[in-house]
Every structure is written in structure tokens, then in C-alpha cells.
Amino acid sequence: SGLKISPAIAPLLLFLLFYNLGAFLSYLQIVEDAKARMFVVTSTYMAVSAVFFAFYVAQDPLPRMVLIKNALVVAAFIAAALGLIGMANVARLGSVLTLYGRAVGTFKDPNVFATFLLLPGVMLVQGFLLGTQRHKLISGFGLLVILGGLFFAFSRGAWISFIFASAMMTGLTFILSPSKQMRGRIIFITIVGMVGIAILITLLLSVDEIRNQFLDRFTLVKSYDAGETGRFGNQLNSIPLLLQRPLGFGPFQFNLIFGEDPHNAYVNAFSSYGWLGGISYFLLVITTIIIGFKSVLMRTPWQNAAIVVFCPLFTTMCQGVQIDTDHWRHLYLMLG
């Protein structure tokens, strides 16, 4: 497509380069581990994909963002529809399309599945708020299916992420809208949407099996999170050890030491990528937030596109405190 190098990509390129260099240096401690080798290859692929999307969008933002949105919405609809088919056990596909009673669709993990639906879901919501969504009935049905997939994934982090990303997107779109009529439309559709979602959730929770699963997942801290050897305890226990290991533990070594993965992208950055990778990842997140807010606040033709990408990206980066996000392809898509 004749991609052109943009100087605006310098911070992304620089920090991703050092981040993955850190992973390679950390891997050198355990070169015999084939799984760790694939970890480095995957991390590099993710970084390259982010750089590609950055170049691709920067060259012609508006039409290419429309293309990305359409493709994402279709992909999310297919994945979510398959997740719902699995939950209903249509043609006995429940064992393939669900995991532990949670929808996964075309994914291996319900948390990754649910967070993949985040960006296309927020994009559709923004389209309805702005009145730019064509084929409203079809789009409304698509949004309903995507939200259904998100709900039945029973992912606490994804639920919180979607609520905050949607609220943040709505608030920024409302504040930055120059039209009084548009602000009135946003308020009206937001109220109607919230009432509609509340009614749907109430109806779903009237089913005993769904309510029990929902209440089991609707807990901020589960038993495996708490305690000295729980998820958060292991993260704290790893910090003194990581301060003594400039190269970190190496990819996948946290699990061998503590019995489970770190479930924290920032801890994992130091564990699997060493100090160089950990510091680079923190700087990548900080600069992305700064540049993201700047892009959102600038009055440009692509301001609404910047808002709709930045809000779920911000909540996903915050979600990194609760789960490993460093190999989520949709995170790197949003970064780019």
C-alpha cells in the first residue's frame, strides 16, 4: 500500500525496540527453553504489528479507520455469535466454544475474548451517539450480540473496562462536541442505552444458572487473588527478587518460581523482559497516555477516531495491573 515512515511513530518504535531487546537478553539465560524462544518471537511479532498499524493509519487516517472499524465489528460479531452459540450448546458445540461455563468463541481464553470485543463495542456505541452509524437496525443487532458475548465471557476485568471505556468515550465526546444539539442527542441516547442494558441484564439474571455464574464472577477479589501466595501476594513477593535480577527471571519463569503466571503486565515486564524491558514498557504506557490525551483534545478531522481508540486502550493498559496483557493482539492494534 506504499506505507510511508512517519516521525510521529518515534516514541512507539523506540520503546517497543528496547522492550523486545530486554526480552531477548532475558531469554539468553534460558536459551534451551523452546517455549521461551517462541515467547520472544511472539513479542517481536506483536511489536511489528503495532508499528505497521501506526504507519498504515498515519498515512490516511479517516478512510483507513473506517476500514479497520468495519473489519473489527464484523470479526467481533462472528466471535461473539460463536460464543453465544457455545453457551446455548447449539449442535453440542458448548465444549468447543466455551471454557468453564464461560464464552470464548474463537479464542482460547474468555478474558482475551471479552477484551477483544471492547474496541468494536465502543466504536458501535460512539457511532450511535454521533448518529454516524449506517444501517442502524443491523448495527444495533450487531452491538447486542457483541455485548452478549462480553457478558457471557464472565470476565470481571472486561466488564469494568467496557463500562469505564464507554463512560470515558461518552464524556469526552460530549465535552468536546461543538454542537448543543449533538450534546442533547448524546444525553438522550446514553439514558436510553443505560435503561435498555439494565432491563436486559435484569432479564438475564432471572435465569438461575446465569445469575449464579454472574454472582460468582462479580467479586472484586476472589479466593485465589488474596493471601500471601495468592495472585497479589506472589506479585509483591516477586519484587525483592526482581530488584536483584537485572535480566529478570526469563520468559515463563515466573510460573516455575511462584506456581502461576504473574497476572500483571507490569510485573511481567520486569520478570520476562528484565529491567530494560520493564522500564521501556512503563515509558511506553506513560508516553502513550500523554500522546493519546493530546490527540483526543486536538480539534482535528480524526478527533472522534482518536477518542474511540484511546478510551479502550487506556482502560486496557489499566487492566494490565490485573492480568497479563503483553501478548494481546488487540492491545497492539490500539497502540498502533
C-alpha positions in Angstrom: 0.0 0.0 0.0 3.0 2.3 -0.2 3.5 2.8 3.6 5.4 6.0 4.4 7.5 6.4 7.5 6.1 8.9 9.9 8.3 10.7 12.5 5.3 10.6 14.9 5.9 6.9 15.5 9.4 7.5 17.1 8.3 7.0 20.7 6.4 3.9 19.9 9.2 2.4 17.8 11.9 3.3 20.3 10.2 1.9 23.4 9.0 -1.3 21.6 12.5 -1.8 20.4 14.1 -1.6 23.8 11.2 -3.6 25.3 11.8 -6.5 23.0 15.6 -6.2 23.3 15.0 -6.7 27.0 13.0 -9.9 26.3 15.9 -11.2 24.1 18.5 -10.5 26.8 16.3 -12.2 29.4 15.8 -15.2 27.2 19.6 -15.7 26.9 19.5 -17.0 30.4 17.4 -20.0 29.3 18.2 -20.5 25.6 17.4 -24.2 25.8 13.7 -23.4 26.6 11.8 -23.6 23.3 8.7 -22.1 24.9 10.6 -19.1 26.0 12.1 -18.8 22.4 8.6 -18.6 21.0 7.7 -16.0 23.6 10.4 -13.7 22.2 9.3 -14.4 18.6 5.6 -13.6 19.5 6.6 -10.4 21.4 8.5 -9.2 18.3 5.6 -10.0 16.0 3.2 -8.1 18.3 5.6 -5.0 18.2 5.9 -5.2 14.4 2.1 -5.3 14.1 1.8 -2.1 16.2 4.3 -0.3 14.1 2.5 -1.5 10.9 -0.9 -0.2 12.1 0.7 3.1 13.2 2.2 3.7 9.7 -1.0 2.5 8.0 -3.3 4.8 9.9 -1.0 7.8 9.9 -0.8 8.0 6.2 -4.6 8.4 5.6 -6.4 8.4 9.0 -10.1 8.7 8.2 -10.8 6.2 5.5 -8.4 3.6 7.0 -10.0 4.0 10.4 -13.4 3.3 8.8 -12.0 0.2 7.2 -10.5 -1.0 10.5 -13.7 -0.3 12.3 -15.8 -2.3 9.8 -13.4 -5.2 9.9 -13.3 -5.2 13.7 -17.0 -5.1 14.1 -17.5 -8.0 11.7 -14.8 -10.0 13.4 -16.2 -9.2 16.8 -19.8 -10.2 15.7 -18.6 -13.5 14.4 -16.6 -14.3 17.5 -19.4 -13.2 19.9 -22.0 -15.1 17.9 -20.0 -18.3 18.2 -19.5 -17.6 21.9 -23.3 -17.3 22.3 -23.8 -20.5 20.2 -21.4 -22.2 22.6 -23.3 -21.0 25.7 -26.5 -22.3 24.2 -24.7 -25.6 23.3 -26.2 -25.5 19.8 -25.2 -28.6 17.9 -23.3 -29.7 21.1 -20.6 -27.0 20.4 -20.5 -25.9 24.0 -17.4 -28.0 24.7 -15.5 -26.2 21.9 -16.8 -22.6 22.2 -16.9 -22.3 26.0 -14.5 -22.8 28.8 -15.6 -23.5 32.4 -19.1 -22.3 31.6 -17.7 -19.0 30.0 -17.9 -18.0 26.4 -14.7 -18.0 24.4 -15.9 -18.1 20.8 -12.9 -18.3 18.5 -10.4 -17.6 21.4 -8.6 -19.8 23.9 -9.3 -17.7 26.9 -12.5 -15.9 28.0 -10.7 -12.8 29.3 -8.9 -12.3 26.0 -12.1 -13.0 24.1 -14.0 -10.4 26.1 -11.4 -7.7 25.9 -11.2 -8.2 22.1 -14.8 -7.2 22.0 -14.1 -3.9 23.9 -12.9 -1.7 21.0 -15.5 -2.7 18.4 -18.2 -2.5 21.0 -17.2 1.1 22.0 -16.9 2.0 18.3 -20.5 1.0 17.7 -21.7 2.9 20.8 -19.9 6.0 19.6 -21.5 5.6 16.1 -24.9 5.7 17.7 -24.1 8.7 19.9 -22.8 10.7 16.9 -25.6 9.5 14.5 -22.9 8.3 12.0 -23.8 4.6 12.2 -25.3 3.4 9.0 -27.8 0.6 8.8 -28.9 1.2 12.4 -31.0 -1.9 12.8 -28.2 -4.2 11.6 -25.7 -2.3 13.7 -28.0 -2.4 16.7 -28.3 -6.2 16.4 -24.5 -6.5 16.0 -23.9 -4.4 19.1 -26.4 -6.6 21.0 -24.6 -9.8 20.0 -21.2 -8.3 20.9 -22.5 -7.1 24.3 -24.0 -10.6 24.8 -20.6 -12.2 24.1 -18.9 -9.7 26.5 -21.5 -10.6 29.2 -21.3 -14.3 28.8 -17.5 -14.3 28.9 -18.0 -13.5 32.6 -14.7 -11.5 32.7 -14.6 -9.1 35.6 -11.8 -7.1 34.1 -13.5 -6.8 30.7 -16.8 -5.7 32.3 -15.1 -3.0 34.3 -13.0 -2.0 31.2 -16.1 -1.7 29.0 -18.1 0.4 31.5 -15.2 2.8 32.1 -14.2 3.0 28.4 -17.8 3.6 27.3 -18.3 6.3 30.1 -14.9 7.9 29.2 -15.7 7.9 25.5 -19.2 9.3 26.1 -17.9 12.0 28.4 -15.1 13.1 26.1 -17.4 13.1 23.1 -20.0 15.2 25.0 -17.4 17.7 26.3 -15.6 18.1 23.0 -18.7 18.3 20.8 -19.1 21.9 19.4 -22.9 21.3 18.8 -25.5 21.9 21.5 -27.9 19.7 19.5 -25.3 16.9 19.4 -24.8 17.1 23.2 -28.5 16.8 23.7 -28.5 13.7 21.4 -25.7 12.1 23.4 -27.5 12.6 26.7 -30.8 11.1 25.3 -29.1 8.1 23.7 -27.0 7.5 26.8 -30.1 7.4 29.0 -32.0 5.1 26.6 -29.0 2.8 26.3 -28.4 2.5 30.0 -32.1 1.7 30.7 -32.1 -0.8 27.9 -29.0 -2.6 29.2 -30.3 -2.6 32.7 -33.5 -4.3 31.5 -31.6 -6.9 29.5 -29.3 -7.7 32.4 -32.3 -8.0 34.8 -34.0 -10.4 32.4 -30.8 -12.5 32.0 -30.3 -12.6 35.8 -33.8 -14.0 36.2 -32.3 -17.3 34.9 -30.9 -19.2 38.0 -27.9 -20.7 36.2 -26.8 -17.3 34.7 -27.4 -15.5 38.0 -25.3 -18.0 40.0 -22.4 -17.7 37.5 -22.7 -13.9 37.4 -22.6 -13.6 41.2 -19.6 -16.0 41.4 -17.7 -13.8 38.9 -19.0 -10.5 40.2 -16.4 -10.4 43.0 -13.6 -7.9 43.1 -11.2 -10.2 44.9 -11.5 -14.0 44.5 -10.0 -16.6 46.9 -7.1 -17.2 44.6 -6.3 -13.5 44.5 -5.8 -12.9 48.2 -3.3 -14.3 50.7 0.5 -14.4 50.8 0.7 -17.0 48.0 -2.4 -15.6 46.1 -2.2 -13.7 42.8 -1.4 -10.3 44.5 0.8 -11.9 47.2 3.0 -13.5 44.5 3.3 -10.2 42.7 4.6 -8.5 45.9 6.9 -11.4 46.8 8.5 -11.2 43.3 9.5 -7.5 43.6 12.5 -8.1 46.0 13.8 -10.9 43.8 13.4 -8.8 40.6 15.3 -6.0 42.1 18.3 -8.3 42.3 17.9 -9.6 38.7 18.6 -7.0 36.0 17.7 -9.6 33.3 14.6 -10.7 35.2 13.7 -14.3 35.6 13.2 -15.0 31.9 10.1 -15.7 29.8 7.6 -18.1 31.6 10.0 -18.5 34.6 7.7 -16.6 37.0 5.3 -19.6 36.8 8.1 -22.0 37.7 9.1 -19.9 40.8 5.6 -19.0 42.1 3.4 -21.7 40.7 1.4 -19.4 38.4 1.8 -16.6 35.9 2.2 -13.0 37.3 -1.2 -11.8 36.0 0.2 -8.3 35.9 1.6 -6.9 32.7 3.9 -4.5 34.6 5.4 -7.2 36.9 5.7 -9.5 33.9 7.6 -6.7 32.0 10.4 -6.9 34.6 10.1 -10.7 35.0 10.2 -11.7 31.3 11.9 -8.6 29.8 14.3 -7.6 32.5 14.9 -4.1 33.8 15.4 -2.8 30.3 12.1 -4.2 29.1 10.3 -3.2 32.3 11.4 0.4 32.2 10.7 0.6 28.5 7.2 -0.7 29.0 6.4 1.8 31.7 7.7 4.6 29.5 5.7 3.3 26.6 2.5 3.4 28.6 3.2 6.9 30.0 4.0 8.4 26.6 1.0 6.7 25.0 -1.3 8.2 27.6 0.3 11.7 27.2 0.2 11.5 23.3 -3.3 9.9 23.5 -4.8 12.8 25.6 -3.1 15.3 23.3 -4.6 13.6 20.2 -8.0 13.5 21.8 -8.1 17.1 22.8 -6.8 18.5 19.4 -9.6 19.7 17.0 -8.8 17.5 14.0 -10.9 15.7 11.4 -10.0 12.4 13.2 -10.7 13.6 16.7 -13.6 11.2 17.3 -11.5 8.3 16.0 -8.8 9.2 18.5 -11.3 9.3 21.3 -12.8 5.9 20.4 -9.4 4.2 20.3 -7.8 5.9 23.2 -10.6 5.2 25.8 -10.5 1.4 25.5 -6.7 1.5 25.1 -6.4 3.4 28.4 -8.7 1.0 30.3 -6.8 -2.0 28.8 -3.5 -0.6 30.0 -5.0 -0.1 33.4 -6.3 -3.6 33.3 -2.7 -4.7 32.9 -2.4 -4.4 36.7 -4.9 -7.3 37.0 -3.9 -9.6 34.1 -1.1 -10.3 31.6 -1.9 -8.2 28.5 1.6 -8.1 26.9 0.5 -10.7 24.2 -2.9 -9.4 23.4 -3.0 -8.6 19.7 -5.8 -6.1 20.1 -3.7 -4.1 22.6 -1.0 -3.7 19.9 -3.7 -2.8 17.4 -4.9 0.0 19.6 -1.3 1.1 20.4 -0.6 1.5 16.7 
